[in-house]
């Protein structure tokens, strides 16, 4: 899916994985890999763009790697100024304009002060809605001071176990971890404590 500036779905996309037969049962057979930049790499590039007041533009390449001219499974950037004669039109590139949203992260900018900010508010709202917590009380701190969690609080009776089996706890923790990685390092301690149980 491609998301718009407010997190709404604008386009549905699908990716065909070639050579899936190279994955091995019991090792990586159920895994899916996509070449996506790390959040810290994106933050570094955005910080450089803010500092030097660079423009930030997004491009979408269609079939950029479907027509590679190598036999090994290695992809690299082509040298600047190098053109393979007759291969120039093997893919199309769509100019998506100035970047305002990337990987579910909204970019806002004050160019006069050379400041750039990132927010995942629409992602966080979606996570809250997914886990039926959209009406929960918002706090100033990610975790109340003095809170103690322990394994003793885990469900013990059959009724408690059944009730907790309907709560996708690991999925919720993973959803929060994505926000911590991208824009909310302030929640890292609370995530660390809650992910232990």
C-alpha positions as CSV (number, residue, x, y, z in Angstrom):
1,X,0.0,0.0,0.0
2,X,1.0,3.6,-0.6
3,X,-0.1,6.0,2.1
4,X,-1.0,9.6,1.6
5,X,0.0,12.5,3.9
6,X,-2.6,11.7,6.5
7,X,-2.0,7.9,6.5
8,X,-4.9,7.1,4.1
9,X,-4.4,4.4,1.5
10,X,-3.8,5.9,-2.0
11,X,-2.5,2.9,-3.9
12,X,-2.4,-0.9,-3.5
13,X,0.8,-2.6,-4.6
14,X,2.1,-6.2,-4.6
15,X,5.6,-7.6,-4.9
16,X,6.5,-10.8,-6.7
17,X,9.4,-12.6,-5.1
18,X,11.5,-14.4,-7.7
19,X,13.7,-17.5,-6.8
20,X,11.7,-18.2,-3.6
21,X,12.8,-21.8,-4.0
22,X,16.2,-20.8,-2.6
23,X,14.7,-20.5,0.9
24,X,15.1,-23.6,3.1
25,X,12.3,-25.1,5.3
26,X,13.2,-24.8,9.0
27,X,15.7,-22.0,8.3
28,X,14.1,-19.1,6.3
29,X,11.2,-20.7,4.4
30,X,8.5,-18.6,6.1
31,X,10.5,-15.4,5.9
32,X,10.0,-12.5,3.6
33,X,12.8,-10.0,2.8
34,X,12.4,-6.5,1.3
35,X,15.3,-4.1,0.7
36,X,14.1,-1.2,2.8
37,X,16.4,1.4,4.2
38,X,17.0,1.4,7.9
39,X,15.2,4.1,9.9
40,X,18.5,5.5,11.2
41,X,19.8,5.8,7.6
42,X,16.8,7.8,6.7
43,X,17.1,10.0,9.7
44,X,20.8,10.7,8.9
45,X,19.9,11.7,5.3
46,X,17.0,13.9,6.5
47,X,19.3,15.6,9.1
48,X,21.9,16.4,6.4
49,X,19.1,17.8,4.2
50,X,17.8,20.0,7.0
51,X,21.3,21.2,8.0
52,X,22.3,22.1,4.4
53,X,18.7,23.2,3.4
54,X,18.6,20.6,0.6
55,X,15.5,19.7,-1.2
56,X,14.0,16.3,-0.4
57,X,12.3,14.6,-3.3
58,X,10.8,11.1,-3.8
59,X,11.1,9.0,-6.9
60,X,9.4,5.7,-7.7
61,X,11.3,3.4,-10.0
62,X,9.3,0.9,-12.0
63,X,11.1,-2.4,-12.8
64,X,14.5,-0.9,-11.9
65,X,16.0,-4.3,-11.0
66,X,14.0,-6.7,-13.2
67,X,16.4,-6.2,-16.2
68,X,19.8,-6.3,-14.5
69,X,22.7,-7.5,-16.7
70,X,24.5,-9.6,-14.1
71,X,24.2,-13.2,-13.1
72,X,25.1,-12.9,-9.4
73,X,22.5,-11.7,-6.9
74,X,24.4,-8.5,-6.3
75,X,23.0,-5.0,-7.0
76,X,25.0,-1.8,-6.9
77,X,24.7,1.7,-8.0
78,X,25.8,2.5,-11.5
79,X,28.8,4.8,-11.8
80,X,27.9,8.5,-12.3
81,X,28.0,9.4,-16.0
82,X,28.0,5.8,-17.1
83,X,25.3,4.7,-19.5
84,X,24.8,1.3,-21.0
85,X,23.9,2.1,-24.6
86,X,20.5,0.7,-25.5
87,X,19.6,0.1,-21.9
88,X,18.6,3.6,-20.9
89,X,14.8,3.0,-21.2
90,X,14.6,-0.3,-19.3
91,X,12.8,1.3,-16.4
92,X,10.6,4.3,-15.8
93,X,11.0,6.7,-13.0
94,X,8.0,8.6,-11.6
95,X,8.7,12.0,-9.8
96,X,6.5,11.9,-6.7
97,X,7.4,15.5,-5.7
98,X,8.8,16.8,-2.5
99,X,8.9,14.2,0.2
100,X,6.3,14.7,2.9
101,X,5.7,11.0,3.9
102,X,8.1,8.1,3.9
103,X,7.6,4.6,5.4
104,X,4.6,5.8,7.3
105,X,6.5,8.7,8.8
106,X,5.3,12.3,8.1
107,X,8.0,14.9,7.5
108,X,7.4,18.5,8.5
109,X,9.8,21.2,8.0
110,X,10.7,24.8,9.0
111,X,13.2,25.8,6.4
112,X,13.8,29.3,7.8
113,X,15.2,27.7,11.0
114,X,16.7,24.7,9.2
115,X,14.6,22.3,11.2
116,X,12.9,19.1,10.2
117,X,10.7,17.0,12.2
118,X,9.2,13.5,12.0
119,X,6.0,12.2,13.3
120,X,4.1,8.9,13.2
121,X,0.9,10.2,14.8
122,X,-1.3,8.5,12.2
123,X,0.6,5.2,12.6
124,X,0.2,5.4,16.4
125,X,-3.5,6.2,16.1
126,X,-3.9,3.1,13.8
127,X,-2.0,0.9,16.3
128,X,-4.2,2.2,19.2
129,X,-7.4,1.5,17.1
130,X,-6.1,-1.9,16.1
131,X,-5.7,-2.9,19.8
132,X,-9.0,-1.1,20.8
133,X,-7.1,1.5,22.9
134,X,-8.0,4.6,20.9
135,X,-10.0,6.0,23.9
136,X,-7.3,5.3,26.4
137,X,-6.0,8.1,28.7
138,X,-2.9,9.8,27.2
139,X,-0.1,10.6,29.6
140,X,2.9,12.9,29.6
141,X,5.3,10.1,30.3
142,X,5.4,6.8,28.4
143,X,5.4,4.8,31.7
144,X,4.3,5.8,35.2
145,X,7.1,6.0,37.8
146,X,7.3,3.2,40.2
147,X,5.4,0.7,38.2
148,X,6.5,-2.9,38.9
149,X,5.9,-5.7,36.5
150,X,6.7,-9.4,37.2
151,X,6.1,-12.9,36.0
152,X,3.9,-13.4,39.0
153,X,1.3,-11.1,37.3
154,X,1.0,-13.5,34.4
155,X,-2.3,-15.4,33.9
156,X,-2.5,-18.6,36.0
157,X,-6.1,-19.9,35.9
158,X,-7.7,-21.3,32.8
159,X,-10.0,-18.4,32.6
160,X,-7.2,-15.9,32.8
161,X,-5.2,-17.8,30.2
162,X,-8.2,-17.9,27.9
163,X,-8.8,-14.2,28.3
164,X,-5.2,-13.4,27.5
165,X,-5.1,-15.6,24.5
166,X,-7.4,-13.1,22.8
167,X,-4.9,-10.3,23.4
168,X,-2.2,-10.2,20.7
169,X,0.4,-8.9,23.2
170,X,3.5,-9.7,21.1
171,X,2.0,-8.0,18.1
172,X,1.3,-4.9,20.1
173,X,4.8,-4.8,21.5
174,X,6.2,-5.2,17.9
175,X,4.0,-2.4,16.7
176,X,5.4,-0.1,19.4
177,X,8.9,-1.2,18.6
178,X,8.5,0.2,15.0
179,X,7.6,3.6,16.5
180,X,10.5,3.4,18.9
181,X,12.9,2.7,16.0
182,X,11.6,5.5,13.8
183,X,10.5,8.4,15.9
184,X,9.8,7.6,19.5
185,X,13.1,6.7,21.4
186,X,11.5,8.2,24.5
187,X,9.3,5.1,24.7
188,X,12.2,2.6,24.6
189,X,12.4,2.0,28.3
190,X,8.7,1.3,28.6
191,X,8.9,-1.0,25.6
192,X,11.8,-2.8,27.2
193,X,10.0,-3.4,30.5
194,X,6.7,-4.5,28.9
195,X,8.4,-6.8,26.3
196,X,9.9,-9.0,29.0
197,X,6.5,-10.5,29.9
